[in-house]
Amino acid sequence: MKITISGESGSGKTTIGQMLAKNLNYNFYSGGYFFRKKAEEYNMDIIEFSTYAEKHREIDLEEDRMIIDFIKNHDNIVIESRLCGYLSHRENIDSYKIFLYAEEDTRIKRLLDRDKDTSRENIIKRERSEIRRYMTFYGIDYRNYLYYDLIIKTDILSTKNILSSIISSLKKKS
């Protein structure tokens, strides 16, 4: 089985993805890792690189191709990225697509706790940049729930309850 987890920064994609992969004895993969590594290659911080990527579509296309190929060529995986659910939908890849969301204040608090060297302003700037890129390059809002099999609001549930909901939903699908 292939499981994708999408959502905005701070929604819990990585935390829940790692927990789910461990629970299922699957491999976990993070799409954000590629973007951060690419930013390092360009000697830019994540905010600068996100803005740069707005004018350089090849950045997103390269990441998309890598994610699509990875999902197509691997099984028993949990992969998280903002677009992996949409890309699976677009490419007709048989996967279980999960979308996690949380209120902006919750997401920003989580990100500030995790990334000590950022600010509320930079978090909002990056989110806006990503939404602009996806609208410009794809003509989509990846937050459109029509692409997903399961949608969970993460700021009202514990990670244990979120994991339990996902496992229960996966069992119903089988």
C-alpha positions, 0 to 999 in steps of 0.5 A: 500500500502507498499512503500519502500525507499532505497538508500545510507546514505545521499540520503534523505531516512528518510527525504523523507520517513517521508514527504511521510508518512505524506502526505499519512497519512501512518506510517513511519518506519526506518530500520536504527533505528534497526542498531543504536540500535543494535550498542548501545547494543554492546556498539559500535559506528556505524562505529565500529558496521558496521565493526563488522557486516562484520564478523557477518552475523547474525546481517544483517540476524536479521535485514532483518528478522525484515524488511521482517516481518514488511513489510509483516504484515503491510499496509499503510506504508513507510519504509526506509532502504538500503535493504528494496527495494531489500528484497521486490523484493527478497521476492516477496512482493507487494510494491512500491520500490523507490531508492533515490541517490545523488552524493557522495559530496552531501551525505557526506555534508548532513551527516556531517551537520546531524551527527556532530560527524563524518568525511568524512573518517568515512562516506566513511569507513561505506559505503565501509563496507556496500557494502562489507557486501552486496556483501559478504552476498547476492552477490548483489549491492543494488544500482542496479536499476533493483530492483526499480519502481522509481529512483530519483536523490535527489541532483538536486531536492527540497524535495517538487519536490521529493515528488511531483514526488513520488505522481505523480508516485504513482497515475499513478500506481493506 
